[in-house]
């Protein structure tokens, strides 16, 4: 049963990577041709990221996750320092990215994975003390505050939201009191309002979300074009490659809004199939967590499953106009080598937990 489950996880991941490359090529070809002189330029970079991500998957699937847990603090600090470099005037950072020769890397993606590993390790050690606010919850809030302020300075409020949600979810999975977590959410609301008001573009996104029609030529343009693309796809879609939105009507059609192009070309049925594949992978993560050989593996698998699922819901929520624009990628599909590499690394850790479950004979 365990081996079969692993094969299904690998199959779902393989199909998502393959579909992502095909759909990315379709969504990015016009942009790639105009800006890079070749319609396959962005596809080539994404394929390279898929290859690197596959290597990361294979390594992490075999490397005992307990060994990574031993150095979880170092991994978190290292990824935090890489993130901090992006906001320093050193000439190697550019907002959210670090320049690595002809390529760029988004260190917050690595920070996201490091945070999951750190939380799983620390919460597994903490045990029942997590039910105490002072001993079990407050230390993680301090860590999240430091990470959040740094990431917000990039600026990347969408990633702050993901990191915060992951922290809260993993505290919940570890047994923290719901009353404590609810209090944190309530107390965080004013901070979120201040963060929105501090940046004019964030405020514009919220206002256009509340009334897209009133900002149809400015901050609400993307949302309106996204809804037009989705609506024109209907049930079966226009056909692969036949999107009109990607012809520079919908900005970021190959990044944050790739789901709009997918819905336009493959229709509602195609979009449901893709989201179903991601949903299946999330379900597999929680199924692996249920059978994990120890608390560390359980929290690690649940954290990964939650992260992939939550980021998918945020991206789709933005695409259909249910949430303000956040700038977050859709796992496996959006253009972004850093996101794809880290997502595949997460799958590698899932396979690692599953493999050790089989070896330990856990049920």
VOTI-291491 format. One line per 5 residues: their letters; for each residue x, y, z of C-alpha. Coordinates in steps of 0.001 Angstrom, whole numbers, plus 500000, padded with zeros to 6 digits. Example, Ala and Ser with C-alpha at 12.3 -4.5 7.8 and 13.67 -1.06 7.14 Angstrom:
REM VOTI-291491
AS = 512300/495500/507800; 513670/498940/507140
END
This chain:
REM VOTI-291491
XXXXX = 500000/500000/500000; 502782/502408/500906; 504688/501776/497674; 501514/502237/495652; 500821/505520/497405
XXXXX = 504289/506757/496528; 503790/505862/492886; 500537/507795/492816; 502214/510811/494379; 505010/510643/491824
XXXXX = 502515/510215/488974; 500461/513225/490063; 503610/515326/490387; 504907/514218/486988; 501609/515051/485298
XXXXX = 501515/518473/486956; 505076/519296/485876; 504418/518160/482311; 501102/520016/482115; 502759/523064/483641
XXXXX = 505445/523167/480957; 502924/522783/478138; 500563/525407/479536; 503371/527790/480381; 504626/527621/476807
XXXXX = 501142/528403/475556; 500681/531316/477974; 504178/532786/477628; 504985/532397/473922; 503867/535902/472803
XXXXX = 505575/537612/475752; 508727/535524/475324; 508912/536284/471607; 508511/540028/472127; 510945/540388/475040
XXXXX = 513491/537612/474425; 513338/537082/470671; 512179/533460/470930; 508832/531960/471816; 510552/529116/473723
XXXXX = 512915/531222/475842; 510743/531180/478973; 509858/527541/478392; 513565/526668/478319; 514161/528377/481655
XXXXX = 511177/526686/483229; 512297/523304/481875; 515737/523899/483398; 514066/524694/486724; 512005/521509/486405
XXXXX = 515228/519524/485888; 516870/521139/488925; 513707/520626/490948; 513645/516959/489975; 517202/516586/491228
XXXXX = 516167/518269/494504; 513184/515904/494716; 515353/512822/494232; 517931/513957/496793; 515378/514899/499450
XXXXX = 513399/511723/498860; 516465/509690/499876; 518098/511950/502480; 516729/511169/505942; 514538/514118/506937
XXXXX = 515748/513692/510521; 519178/514847/509355; 517669/517994/507918; 515792/518544/511171; 519104/518647/513038
XXXXX = 520184/521709/511041; 516726/523301/510746; 517891/526437/512573; 520834/526900/510218; 518626/526430/507171
XXXXX = 516133/529003/508435; 518825/531544/509301; 520585/530971/505976; 517443/531462/503913; 516543/534502/506030
XXXXX = 519943/536080/505346; 519527/535446/501623; 516138/537160/501819; 517614/540086/503753; 520291/540569/501085
XXXXX = 517590/541412/498550; 516695/544601/500413; 520287/545736/501011; 522071/548108/498576; 524726/545571/497617
XXXXX = 524052/545415/493887; 523179/541720/493868; 519588/541975/495019; 516634/543383/493127; 513575/543617/495319
XXXXX = 512482/540003/495678; 515242/538384/493643; 518942/537620/493822; 520946/537725/490613; 522828/534495/489856
XXXXX = 524570/535217/486580; 521933/535172/483815; 519364/533731/486222; 517494/535099/489224; 516427/533316/492391
XXXXX = 513666/534241/494821; 515008/533414/498305; 511594/533725/499967; 510664/530440/498283; 513555/528767/500112
XXXXX = 512536/530646/503261; 509057/529125/502964; 510448/525589/502862; 512938/526301/505656; 510150/527669/507839
XXXXX = 508098/524487/507390; 511081/522346/508408; 511891/524629/511354; 508316/524624/512641; 507967/520857/512260
XXXXX = 511216/520263/514152; 510603/522780/516925; 506966/521833/517465; 507795/518128/517544; 510310/518822/520317
XXXXX = 507959/521105/522193; 505207/518520/522492; 502361/519381/524871; 503985/522693/525850; 502554/524141/522645
XXXXX = 499288/524581/524556; 500978/527262/526648; 500942/530668/524976; 504195/531880/526541; 506195/528698/526022
XXXXX = 504458/527197/523025; 503166/529998/520805; 504951/533264/521572; 508446/532127/520438; 507098/531298/516977
XXXXX = 505291/534629/516759; 508598/536388/517366; 510237/534390/514563; 507329/535142/512249; 507481/538843/513095
XXXXX = 511160/539051/512140; 510576/537153/508900; 507431/539123/508096; 509031/542556/508504; 511939/541548/506271
XXXXX = 509762/540050/503526; 507373/542999/503691; 510328/545313/503030; 511009/543625/499653; 507976/544244/499315
XXXXX = 506030/540957/499154; 502889/541020/501265; 501566/537927/499526; 504472/535844/500808; 504045/537359/504283
XXXXX = 500481/536084/504195; 501666/532609/503196; 504349/532464/505888; 501899/533672/508517; 499252/531162/507476
XXXXX = 501789/528319/507506; 502888/529285/511011; 499318/529402/512306; 498335/526161/510573; 501305/524230/511912
XXXXX = 500686/525542/515423; 497129/524254/515057; 498319/520875/513752; 500716/520634/516702; 497899/521139/519211
XXXXX = 498007/524846/520078; 494858/526206/521672; 492352/527531/519138; 491591/530459/521459; 495238/531541/521339
XXXXX = 495338/531302/517551; 492048/533170/517162; 493396/535939/519380; 496483/536235/517194; 494354/536557/514062
XXXXX = 492247/539297/515637; 495324/541138/516920; 496981/540896/513493; 494116/542568/511636; 495117/546151/512557
XXXXX = 498702/545408/511530; 497501/544194/508150; 495456/547357/507697; 498493/549513/508508; 500649/547513/506079
XXXXX = 498090/548081/503307; 497858/551800/503987; 501639/552219/504072; 501964/551314/500392; 499755/553135/497846
XXXXX = 499810/550196/495413; 498514/547828/498115; 495691/550207/498963; 494865/550509/495269; 494668/546710/494990
XXXXX = 492246/546493/497901; 490067/549319/496581; 489970/547820/493093; 489103/544438/494610; 486109/545982/496354
XXXXX = 484980/547724/493162; 486898/546524/490056; 484659/548454/487638; 485601/551793/489161; 489290/551052/488563
XXXXX = 488927/549261/485236; 491680/551262/483554; 494158/551082/486454; 494490/548687/489392; 491332/546765/488531
XXXXX = 492364/546089/484928; 493948/542703/485603; 490955/541380/487480; 488528/542448/484770; 490650/540944/481988
XXXXX = 491061/537772/484022; 487295/537390/484400; 486796/538052/480677; 489304/535314/479833; 487699/532827/482197
XXXXX = 484207/533609/480949; 485193/533300/477293; 486604/529815/477936; 483212/528417/478825; 482917/524724/479552
XXXXX = 485377/523278/477024; 487617/526259/476249; 488838/527837/473028; 491487/525159/472571; 495116/524850/473609
XXXXX = 497085/527828/472291; 493995/529827/471309; 493902/532266/474232; 493353/535919/473358; 494097/537218/476845
XXXXX = 497777/536262/476537; 498113/538569/473530; 498982/541382/475957; 495413/542000/477104; 496068/540333/480472
XXXXX = 499313/541402/482208; 501225/538601/483958; 499251/536010/482014; 502165/533563/482355; 502793/534341/486032
XXXXX = 500142/535193/488621; 497228/534889/486177; 498165/531766/484265; 495002/530100/485582; 492981/532610/483547
XXXXX = 494704/531489/480352; 494237/527844/481308; 490523/528413/481890; 490225/530256/478578; 492003/527548/476583
XXXXX = 490857/524383/478380; 487577/525594/479820; 486017/524811/483156; 486551/521080/482717; 490270/521457/482051
XXXXX = 490697/523824/484987; 488875/521435/487319; 491131/518592/486153; 494289/520572/486929; 493035/521743/490302
XXXXX = 491939/518197/490991; 495495/516991/490406; 496845/519595/492848; 494096/518684/495299; 495029/515021/495000
XXXXX = 498644/515872/495859; 497499/517854/498900; 495338/514915/499973; 498305/512588/499569; 500369/514850/501830
XXXXX = 497826/514552/504646; 497450/510820/504047; 501230/510441/504342; 501121/512555/507511; 498487/510259/509013
XXXXX = 500779/507258/508581; 504067/509026/509363; 506510/507153/511608; 506882/510028/514075; 505614/513467/515061
XXXXX = 508293/515240/513036; 507309/513473/509832; 503639/514069/510531; 504044/517817/511009; 506398/518087/508042
XXXXX = 503931/516379/505680; 500958/518380/506950; 502895/521634/506640; 503827/520867/503036; 500293/519816/502125
XXXXX = 498820/522937/503687; 501321/525236/501964; 500676/523880/498468; 496923/523897/499000; 496782/527345/500602
XXXXX = 498902/529005/497926; 496768/527382/495230; 493580/528709/496835; 495057/532204/497143; 496099/532268/493494
XXXXX = 492748/530996/492240; 490943/533409/494560; 492793/536304/492941; 492156/534933/489454; 488376/534808/489919
XXXXX = 488211/538136/491773; 487474/536785/495239; 490721/538172/496694; 492911/541236/496056; 495922/540725/493802
XXXXX = 498764/539179/495840; 501463/538357/493282; 501662/534685/494310; 502390/531935/491821; 500164/528954/491102
XXXXX = 502187/525862/492118; 503554/523826/489172; 501974/526109/486549; 503103/529728/486914; 506352/530921/485408
XXXXX = 508982/530983/488141; 511934/528686/488504; 512352/529285/492235; 508745/528331/492940; 508921/525164/490834
XXXXX = 512227/524002/492341; 511019/524491/495913; 507640/522867/495205; 509378/519783/493818; 511700/519791/496836
XXXXX = 508594/519702/499043; 507322/516666/497150; 510724/515049/497737; 510283/515490/501482; 506800/513984/501271
XXXXX = 508232/510940/499527; 510930/510782/502196; 508353/510601/504989; 506385/507986/503062; 509510/505889/502422
XXXXX = 510470/505895/506090; 506920/504935/507004; 507281/501829/504849; 510701/500996/506253; 509449/501390/509806
XXX = 506337/499369/509144; 504109/502173/510356; 500394/502024/509669
END
